[in-house]
Every structure is written in structure tokens, then in C-alpha cells.
Amino acid sequence: MRPRTRLPRALQGQVFHVQSGAARGVSDKRMRGRDLQRPFRGVRVDGPLDTLRDRCAALSKVLGPQHFFSHVTAAELWRMPLPTRSGDLHVTAVGGRGKIRRPGVVGWERVDGEMPTFELAGVPVLGPADVWCQLSTQLSREWLVAVGDFLISGERTDLGRRPPLCTAEQLAEAVGRHGTRRGSKALRWALGMLRHPVDSPRESLLRLALIAGGLPEPEVQLEVETAARVRHGDLGYRDAKLIIEYQGDEHRVSRARWLQDLTRVQLLEDAGYRVILVGADDLRDGARALIARIRRILASDD
């Protein structure tokens, strides 16, 4: 068997359009080689195509200047927390021209209105505030709040909190641009429920469940002076000296995180606070059992 012809150095390990390959002397037969992936018509990939960013980079080779990634695809590129992931790529065309129609791609179009875009990981992406507005047709209003809290809080990492992707004012401006389109009612409701800083979407969902259950709204990241510097509870009622801590899977699988949590809970309790640890099961059925428990504690403090 004859060895495959090597690609030109400029194309090795790259995503490229077939026209670019032809211009560099790559034959049609070579571009049909099994070692090259063909995720979209007219596109070849010399290398893995494992991540969303890889797929977006491949599709971008056949997009026009009027196209950009939007909706849940843009949300994932911005690292927004979502309840589920979409397998298809979402692309919007502005100006009422060039709505994309390809397998594995959901095409949208926007005839009028400002749509600020950014280059992110080398591809055009709608700005985070406007992506949030688009999500109003794809998420529940509670999850819309959770994503909004993330946007104005910044992602929490082991090294600290990243800068917020946008401000509450920028989200309000985007809601204004969205106008009366579908999802506008949910957006206006969610805008009034945003809080910061919030560390996880489950904290947002827990806060909303407590409010929906008739409890007073708890403080987010309640600040407590402990024997070992200031600590923060996820949610809390200062007057009742009650803190509610949401424990996600990362608290269970990371030994370092588990030990940190133990120390933090002990410090909070030594400072005179009662700490309730909450998991995913506590949010089922509208968190009724948890709400009843918190209501009893708050009533006993009156």
C-alpha cells in the first residue's frame, strides 16, 4: 500500500476549507482520505474533533460574516451553567439573509436590532447578555435566574472567583433590546430575582424554592466572623443565626473540598450559627420537607 501523501505543513493538525486545501495543492482524492474528518460539507479536519470548541471551529470555516454562534451553543462557549447540553450547534444570521441549513446545525435569523458579538476561542459568538435573553425560550425561569446569577457573580474556581461576564445593568440593557419577543415576560421576572455573589446554580435554585415556599428571602453568601477569619454561608438568615449550605457532588468526590467543608461548618457553628446541609434530593417536590424544617426553626426564633 502506498503511503498517504502528507498534507502541507500549514494544514497539518488544522481545520481547513477544501478550497484552502486545493489552493495548497491537495488533491480531491487526498481530501477524501479516511484520516481526515469531514464534520460539515466543505470542511476537513486533520486531528481530533472531541470538544464543542473543535466543532465550532470546524463549522466557522463555512460561515459568512453575518453568522455567529448563539443560544445554548454560545452559552456553553461562555461556560454558562446549563441543566442539559445540546448536541446541535446553534447559529444566528443577522440582516435576514443567510440562515444556515446544515445537518447538525440549528439556524436562526434576526432581521433587526443590535446583536453585539465577540471572538471567543477564534469563533464569532454572541455577547453573554444577549445569549441570556435567548435562553429565555429554552430554559425555565428558575434556571434563567441561575444563569443570570452566574453571569453577574463570576465563576468560582479553586483559585478564586473569575471576573463576571457582565453586570446586572448590561443584562437589563439586553432585555431592552429583546423587547417584546418570546420570553420577555420570563426575562423581566428573572431580572428582578438576580443576586450576587452566588457560587453555583443549585444555590440559586434553592433560594428560589425557599421563596416559592413562602419563606423570607435568605441572604446570599452570608458573612460570618469566625475564629479563623470571615467565612461565608451559601444562604442564611442572619437574625435567626441559620445557614443553609448546598452540597453538590464536588463536595463529595474531592477530599480536599470535603475537609474544607468540615472545617468551615465547625467554624460557623462555633460562631453561634446553626448549619443545615442540603443535597439534590432536598430540592425534589418543591423542597417541601426542607421548607417546613426551616419554617419551624425561624418560628422558634421569634
C-alpha positions in Angstrom: 0.0 0.0 0.0 1.3 3.4 -1.0 1.8 5.8 2.0 -0.6 8.7 2.2 0.6 12.0 0.8 1.5 14.3 3.6 -0.6 17.4 4.0 1.2 20.7 3.5 2.7 21.9 6.8 0.2 24.8 7.1 -2.7 22.3 7.1 -1.3 19.7 9.4 -3.3 19.3 12.6 -5.7 22.1 11.4 -9.3 22.7 10.4 -9.5 23.9 6.8 -11.9 24.5 3.9 -11.5 22.3 0.9 -10.8 25.4 -1.2 -7.9 26.2 1.0 -6.6 22.7 0.6 -7.0 22.8 -3.2 -5.1 26.2 -3.2 -2.2 24.4 -1.4 -2.1 21.6 -3.9 -4.1 19.0 -2.0 -5.9 16.7 -4.4 -9.6 15.8 -4.2 -8.6 12.2 -3.5 -6.4 13.2 -0.6 -9.1 15.3 0.9 -11.3 12.2 0.8 -8.7 10.3 2.9 -10.0 8.4 5.9 -7.6 10.1 8.2 -9.4 13.5 7.6 -12.6 14.1 9.4 -15.5 15.7 7.4 -17.9 17.2 10.0 -19.5 19.6 7.5 -19.7 19.7 3.8 -16.6 21.6 2.5 -14.6 21.2 5.8 -11.8 18.9 6.6 -10.1 18.3 10.0 -6.7 16.8 10.5 -6.9 15.8 14.1 -9.5 15.1 16.9 -12.9 16.7 16.9 -13.8 16.0 20.5 -15.0 19.3 22.0 -17.6 21.9 21.3 -14.9 24.3 20.5 -13.5 21.9 17.9 -16.9 21.6 16.3 -17.5 25.3 16.3 -14.0 25.9 14.8 -14.9 23.4 12.0 -18.2 25.0 11.2 -16.8 28.5 11.3 -14.9 27.7 8.1 -18.2 27.8 6.1 -19.9 30.7 8.0 -20.3 34.1 6.5 -19.6 37.5 8.2 -23.3 37.7 9.1 -23.2 34.5 11.1 -22.3 33.9 14.8 -22.8 31.2 17.4 -25.8 31.8 19.6 -28.3 30.3 22.0 -27.2 27.2 24.0 -24.0 26.8 21.9 -22.9 30.3 22.8 -23.9 29.7 26.4 -21.6 26.6 26.5 -18.8 28.6 24.9 -19.1 31.2 27.6 -19.1 28.4 30.2 -22.6 29.2 31.5 -24.2 26.5 33.7 -27.0 24.7 31.9 -29.3 21.9 33.0 -28.6 19.9 29.8 -26.3 20.1 26.8 -27.3 20.5 23.2 -25.9 18.2 20.6 -26.6 20.6 17.7 -24.8 23.8 17.0 -26.9 27.0 17.1 -26.0 29.7 14.6 -27.8 33.1 14.1 -27.7 35.1 10.9 -28.4 38.8 11.1 -29.9 41.0 8.5 -32.5 38.5 7.3 -30.0 36.7 5.0 -28.0 33.5 5.0 -30.0 31.5 7.6 -27.8 28.4 7.8 -29.2 25.0 6.9 -26.9 22.1 7.5 -27.2 18.7 9.3 -26.4 19.1 13.0 -26.9 22.8 12.9 -29.9 24.8 14.2 -30.2 28.0 12.1 -31.7 31.2 13.4 -32.1 34.6 11.9 -32.5 38.2 13.3 -33.8 40.8 10.9 -33.4 43.8 13.0 -31.8 45.0 16.3 -28.3 45.3 17.7 -26.5 42.0 18.3 -23.1 42.6 19.8 -20.7 39.7 19.1 -17.2 38.8 20.3 -14.4 36.5 19.1 -14.1 33.7 21.6 -11.7 30.8 21.0 -11.3 32.0 17.5 -15.0 31.9 16.5 -17.7 34.6 16.5 -20.0 34.4 19.5 -23.0 36.5 20.6 -22.3 38.5 23.8 -23.3 36.9 27.1 -26.0 39.3 28.0 -27.9 38.7 24.7 -27.3 35.0 25.0 -29.0 35.1 28.3 -32.0 36.7 26.7 -32.1 34.0 24.0 -32.1 31.3 26.7 -35.4 32.6 27.9 -37.1 30.4 25.3 -35.1 27.3 26.2 -34.9 27.3 30.0 -37.3 27.5 32.9 -37.4 30.9 34.5 -35.7 29.4 37.6 -32.8 28.3 35.5 -32.8 31.7 33.8 -32.1 33.2 37.2 -29.4 30.6 38.0 -27.6 31.5 34.7 -28.0 35.2 35.4 -26.6 34.9 38.9 -23.6 33.2 37.3 -23.1 36.0 34.8 -23.1 38.8 37.3 -21.2 36.8 40.0 -18.3 35.3 38.0 -17.3 31.6 38.0 -16.0 30.3 41.3 -12.8 28.2 41.0 -10.2 26.7 43.4 -8.1 29.8 42.7 -10.8 32.3 43.4 -13.6 34.0 41.5 -13.2 34.9 37.8 -14.4 38.4 36.8 -18.2 38.5 36.0 -19.1 38.2 32.3 -21.5 41.1 32.6 -23.3 43.3 35.0 -26.9 43.4 36.0 -27.2 46.7 34.1 -25.9 45.1 31.0 -28.4 42.3 31.3 -31.2 44.9 31.7 -30.0 46.6 28.5 -30.1 43.3 26.7 -33.6 42.7 27.9 -34.5 46.1 26.5 -33.0 45.0 23.1 -35.0 41.8 23.3 -38.2 43.9 23.5 -41.5 42.0 23.5 -40.2 38.9 21.7 -40.9 35.5 23.1 -39.5 35.0 26.6 -39.7 38.7 27.5 -42.0 38.1 30.5 -39.7 35.5 32.0 -36.7 37.8 31.4 -38.3 40.6 33.3 -39.2 38.3 36.2 -35.7 36.8 36.3 -34.0 40.2 36.2 -35.7 41.2 39.5 -34.6 37.9 41.1 -30.9 38.1 40.3 -28.4 38.2 43.2 -24.7 38.1 43.6 -22.2 36.7 44.5 -23.5 33.2 44.0 -21.3 30.1 43.8 -23.4 27.6 42.0 -26.7 27.3 40.1 -28.1 24.9 42.7 -27.7 27.7 45.3 -29.9 29.9 43.1 -32.5 27.2 42.6 -32.5 26.5 46.3 -33.1 30.2 47.1 -36.0 30.4 44.6 -37.5 27.2 46.1 -37.4 28.7 49.6 -39.1 31.9 48.4 -41.7 30.0 46.4 -42.5 28.0 49.6 -43.4 31.2 51.4 -40.2 31.7 53.4 -38.4 35.1 53.6 -35.7 35.5 51.1 -32.4 34.4 52.6 -29.2 36.4 52.2 -26.7 35.0 49.7 -23.1 34.4 50.8 -24.0 35.4 54.4 -20.8 36.8 56.0 -19.9 35.5 59.4 -16.9 36.5 61.6 -15.3 33.3 62.9 -12.3 32.4 64.9 -10.4 31.9 61.7 -11.3 34.9 59.6 -14.5 35.7 57.8 -16.4 32.8 56.4 -19.5 32.8 54.1 -22.6 30.7 54.2 -24.3 29.9 50.9 -27.6 31.1 52.1 -28.7 32.3 55.5 -31.0 34.2 57.9 -28.8 36.4 60.0 -31.3 37.2 62.8 -32.1 33.5 63.3 -28.4 32.6 63.0 -29.3 30.0 60.5 -27.2 29.0 57.5 -28.2 26.7 54.6 -25.3 25.0 52.7 -25.8 23.3 49.4 -23.6 20.2 49.0 -23.0 19.2 45.4 -21.1 16.2 44.0 -17.8 18.2 44.1 -18.1 18.3 47.9 -18.3 14.5 48.0 -15.7 13.5 45.4 -13.0 15.9 46.4 -11.3 15.0 49.6 -9.7 18.5 49.9 -13.1 20.1 49.4 -14.7 17.7 51.9 -12.1 18.6 54.6 -12.5 22.3 53.9 -16.3 22.0 54.3 -15.9 20.2 57.6 -13.7 23.0 58.9 -16.0 25.7 57.6 -19.1 24.2 59.2 -17.3 23.8 62.5 -16.2 27.4 62.5 -19.7 28.6 61.6 -21.2 26.6 64.4 -18.6 27.8 66.9 -19.6 31.3 65.9 -23.2 30.6 67.0 -24.9 29.6 63.8 -26.9 26.5 63.1 -25.9 24.9 59.8 -28.3 22.9 57.6 -26.6 20.8 54.9 -28.7 20.4 51.7 -28.3 18.0 48.8 -30.0 17.4 45.5 -32.7 15.2 47.0 -33.8 18.0 49.3 -34.9 20.0 46.2 -37.3 17.4 45.0 -41.1 18.0 45.3 -40.5 21.7 45.7 -38.3 21.2 48.7 -41.4 20.9 50.9 -39.8 19.0 53.7 -36.8 21.4 53.8 -39.1 24.4 53.8 -41.1 23.0 56.7 -38.0 22.4 58.7 -36.6 25.9 58.1 -40.1 27.4 58.9 -40.1 25.6 62.2 -36.6 27.0 63.0 -37.5 30.5 62.1 -40.7 30.3 64.1 -38.9 29.1 67.2 -36.5 32.1 66.9 -39.4 34.6 67.1 
